[in-house]
Amino acid sequence: MNTQSYLQISANLAAVNQRVETAAQRAGRDPAEIRLLPVTKFVPEERLRELARLGYLEMGENRVQEMQRKAEHLADLDVSWILIGKLQRNKARVTAQVATEIHSLDSLRLANTLNRHLEALDRTMPVLLQVNTSGEETKSGFSPAEALAAYEEIRALPHLDIRGLMTMARPSEDSEVVRASFTQLRELRDRLSPTDLPELSMGMSGDMEIAIEEGATIIRVGSAIFGARPTT
Ligand SMILES: *Cc1c(COP(=O)(O)O)cnc(C)c1O
């Protein structure tokens, strides 16, 4: 263990938790309703051991191969791996084996493939439907209109348990542009089913306060915990 990075991660987590608490209070919410999911993409295994020592055993990854490699290296720890990035159907089988949750379910075909692999493993996977609320072509996810139909079909698959919705806001200096994505996700959830879809995964290092104000129950935070990622 590297004491310096351990202390840095610890201090960063304390700062993030303080931001969550302040935002929750301002919104009149209980901070305990908001789950902090550390996003560990590009973060090396030694840092993840430090994170685990601090009591955080849920880790969000956006690439299946990286998740699989880390799961092997950290097999001695009881880590829950949560896929938050684009899932190709040819990686659905390994994801069904390694992940404990998927936040980025974005197509019906993928849902059917996953369901089949999960059936073979006799598992049920909690999933969130990713919704493209920013309208950007580069972002994955169902359009809000597609999500309505997809929800009904995916709900019928016995090995997927849809727990809620996930989105990424358009990166913008204008907080109202960011907020519009989060409001849209919450309103879509309310139209689908507020009782069957309790989870809203939205908000990252730069916009978690706005997401919390709009009802986020899960925030996915990377750089505010681990520092800036390499830009390649
Ligand atoms: C990288 C990533 C995050 C975390 O982003 P930060 O700005 O580093 O907090 C959250 N969600 C998804 C889907 C990501 O890929």
The ligand as a MOL file (V3000), in Angstrom:
LIG
                    3D

  0  0  0     0  0            999 V3000
M  V30 BEGIN CTAB
M  V30 COUNTS 15 15 0 0 0
M  V30 BEGIN ATOM
M  V30 1 C -16.2130 7.9680 -16.2650 0
M  V30 2 C -17.6550 7.8940 -15.9610 0
M  V30 3 C -18.1850 8.4890 -14.8150 0
M  V30 4 C -17.3530 9.2830 -13.8210 0
M  V30 5 O -16.9270 10.4790 -14.3560 0
M  V30 6 P -16.1400 11.5560 -13.4420 0
M  V30 7 O -16.4050 12.8430 -14.1300 0
M  V30 8 O -14.7160 11.1580 -13.4490 0
M  V30 9 O -16.7300 11.5140 -12.0790 0
M  V30 10 C -19.5380 8.3420 -14.5800 0
M  V30 11 N -20.3330 7.6560 -15.4220 0
M  V30 12 C -19.8620 7.0610 -16.5310 0
M  V30 13 C -20.8010 6.3080 -17.4060 0
M  V30 14 C -18.5080 7.1560 -16.8350 0
M  V30 15 O -18.0480 6.5570 -17.9510 0
M  V30 END ATOM
M  V30 BEGIN BOND
M  V30 1 1 1 2
M  V30 2 1 2 3
M  V30 3 2 2 14
M  V30 4 1 3 4
M  V30 5 2 3 10
M  V30 6 1 4 5
M  V30 7 1 5 6
M  V30 8 2 6 7
M  V30 9 1 6 8
M  V30 10 1 6 9
M  V30 11 1 10 11
M  V30 12 2 11 12
M  V30 13 1 12 13
M  V30 14 1 12 14
M  V30 15 1 14 15
M  V30 END BOND
M  V30 END CTAB
M  END
